[in-house]
Amino acid sequence: MNGVNAENAKGMLADQGAMRLGLILLALGGLYYPVFLELLRDWAGNDNYSHGYFIPLISGYMIFSARGELQKETVAPWNWGLLLFLAGLGLLAAAKVASLNFAQAFSLLVVLWGLSLYLWGPRYAARIFVPIAYLLFMIPLPGILWNKIAFPMQLFSSAVTEQLVRLFGVSILREGNVLSLAQTTLEVVDACSGLRSLTTMCALSAALAWFCRGALWRRWLLFLAAFPIAILINVIRLTATALLASRYGEEVAQGFLHEFSGILVFVLGLVLLWGAYVLLGDERK
């Protein structure tokens, strides 16, 4: 009888814990509702972050895939996590006053991390740190920061494209991010800087690194592989566009052909990233 009572008591505690967690998440959902709406508007209207829809789903699947390891951890609530939870709410309030959209969304990550520490303890929370941190990929960078990164990448991509086009014997002149050909002039704009590809590739490589079966250094190497791959596929796209434009005119740099070339090189990036995953993820820990 004592054993049965103990099991019943454990079940009641589990139900109470689940109910408490549900109420907290419901309250957070209401509190962050305007933030979620702003994120949805960004994902729908900003092509640089159209991948944002998938990030919460991937994060949730990361946690789901780790459920076996999580069940083995001892739940040991840590009261200091409440301070981090409150700090995240404070950041949300301050960001709302200052109209800082990035900080408002980022505060959600702080709140979730603090909540996991408070409810389940450091060891349990450590298991879900990466899935929570992964949500950072769904938050658009502030415009001023994006431009500071994108413009140097535009100049770099333009310079590399110029050299590659010359190797094919095509006359080309570069002034900043403007490429002048015999028949047309191409401008490497923000969308062609490669930062969009880099952002998406980093999100994909981070997910692959999580599921990678290799050692920690292999996972880091897989994540970092996104950087050269994103730069490579962007340069390939720009070079191909310049070569085609020099022969067939500026029409190939606009409209359907331009968009279709973007899809092709993105698929190439996925193939290269998957190849890196196959090479680096075949060794057990």
N, C-alpha and C positions, 0 to 999 in steps of 0.2 A: 504493500500500500504506500509506504514511504517513497518508493521508487516512482510509482505512478504520480503521486502528488508533486514530486520534484520535477517530473517531466511536464506536468500541467503548469507548474509555476514558471518553468523555463519558456513554455509556449506562450503564456500570458505576457511575460516580459518582452518576448520577441514581437508579439502583436502590438504591444504598447509602443515599443521602439519604432515599428513600422508606421504606426499611426502618427507618432510625433514627427518622424521624418516627412511623412506626407503633408502634414499641416505646415511644416516649415517651408517645404518646397512650394506649396500652394501660395503661401504668403510672399515668398521671393518672386514667384511668377507674377503676382499682382504688382509688386514693387518695381520689377524690371520690365513690365509690359511696354512702357514707352521706349525703352532701350531696344527691346526685341523688334519693335515696329521700325525703328530707325535702321537697325541692321538689315531688315528685310528690304527696306527702300534702297539701301546701299547695294545690296546683292543684285537687285533687279535693275538698278540704274547705272551701276559702275561695272564695266566689263572686266576691270582689273580684279574684282572680287566676286565674280559670278560663281566661283567654286564654293563660296561661303555656305550655300545650302547644304553641302555634303559634310562639312566639318563636324557639326554636332552629331550627325549619324555615325561618322567614323569614330568619334570620341566615345560614343555610347557603345559601339561594338568592341572597342578596345577594352572597356571595363567588362563587358559581357564575356569576352574571350579569356579574361583573367579571373573569372569567377571561381575556378578551382583553387587557385592560389589564395584568393581572398577568403574562402571558406576555412582555410587552414590557419589563418591569422587569428590571434586572440584579440577580442575587442576590449580595449582599455581606454575609455574616454579620457581626454586630456583637456583640463579646464583652461589651460593657456591658449588653446585654439579659439576660445571665445573672444580673446583680445584681437586676434587676427580677423575673425568674423566681423567684429564691431569696427575694426579699422577699414575693412572693405566697404561697409555701409557708410562710414564717414567719407571715404573717397568718393562714393557715389553722390552723396549730398553736395560735397564741394565741387565735383565735376558738373553737377546740374546747375549750380549757381554760376559757374564760369562757362557754361555751354561747351564743355569739352567732351565731344562724343566718344572719342577713343578712350578717355579715362573712365567714362561711365561704363562702357562695355568691359574694360579691363578690370574694373572693380568686381565684376561678377566672378572672375577667376579667383580673386583674393577671397571673396565670400565663400565660394565653394571649397577652397582649400582649407580655410579656417573652420568651416562646418565639419569637414571630414576629420580634422584633427580633434575637434571638440566631441564629436559623437563616437568616433571609433579609435582614436589614438594615433600616434606617430607611425607605427609599423604598418597599420592598415592604410593610413593616408599616403604613405610612401608608395604603395602599390598603385595608387590611382593618380599620382602626381603628374605623370606624363600625359594621360588622357585629358586631365584638366588643363594642363599647360597647352595641349594641342589646340584647344579652343581659341588660342591667340591668332591662329591662321584665319579665323572668320572675321576678325576685327580690322576694318580698313585703317591704314596708317593715316595720320594727319596729313593734309595736303602739302604743307610746307616741308615735312620730312620726306614724303614721297618724291617731291620735285628735286630735293637735294640729292637723292639717290639716283633718280631717273636721268637727270641731265648729264652727269658724268658718264653714265652707261650709254647714253645717246652718242656722246663724243667718241667713246671707246669703240662702239659698234661701227660708227661711221668710218673711223680710222682703219679698222681691220678690214672692213668691206672695200675700202678704197684700194688697199694693197692687194687683196685677192682679185679684184676686178682687173687690176693692172697685169696680174700674172696671166690672165686670159687674153692679153693683148688689146684690151679695150681702153680707149682714152677716157680718162676721168679726172675731174678736179674737185677737191673737197675744200669747203670753207665752213669750218665748224661742223654742224650736223647736216649741211646741205651738200649733196653730191650732184655735180654737173656733168652730164653726158652729152654726146654729140647731138642727140635728138630730143633730149628732155632733161629736166632737173628734178631730182628726188630729194625730199626732206625727211630725215629720220626723226619722226615726231615721238612724242612721249609713248604712244602705243607701240612703237617699234623699238623702244629702248632695250627691251628684253626683260624689264623688271616684272612685267605681267607674267611672262613664262617662268621667271625665277621664283616668283611667289607661289605659283601653282605647283611647280616642280618640287619646291621645298616642302609643301604640304603633303604631296604624294610620297616623297622620299622619307619624310618623318613617319608616315603611317607604315611604309614598308619596313623601316628600321625597327618599329615596334614589334612587327610580326616576324622579323628576321630571327632565325634559329642560331645565328653565329654569336661569337663572343662580343663583348662590349665594343672593342675597337673596330670590329667589322660593322657594327650598327652605326657608329659615328662616321665611318668611311662611306657607308651607303648614304647617309643623310647629306654629307658634304659633297657627294657626287652630283647632287642636284645643281650645284653652282656651275661647274664647267659644262654640264649637259645643257643647261638653259642658255648659257652664253653661246655655245656652239650652234644650237639649232636656230638661234636668232640671227647669227652671222650668216648661216647657210641661207636663211630666208632672204635676208637683205642682199646678199651676193647674187642669188638666183634672180631676184627682182630686178636688180641693176643690169644684169647681163641680158635679160629678156627685154627690158625697157630700151636698152641700147640698140636692139635689133628690131623690135616691133612697136616701139613707141610707149608713151606713158600710160596707155590704156591697161597694160598688164599690171601696173602698180595701183590700180583702182578697182573698185567693184568686186565682182564675183571671183575673178582670178586671184586677186590679192587675198581675199578671205579664204579661198580654197587652199592657197599656198600656206596660210597660217595653220590650217587644219592638218595638212600633210606633215609639216615640220613638227607639229605638236605630237602627232602619232609617232614620228621618228624619235622624239624625246622620250615618249613612253616606252618604246622598244629599248632604247639605250638604258633607261632607268631599270626596266625589268631585267635586262642583261646584267646590270650591276648587282641586282638583287639575287639572281641565280648564282653569280660568281661568289658573292660575299655571304650568302645566307645558307650555305650548305653544310656548315660545320656546327655541330651541337656544342653547347656550353660545356 
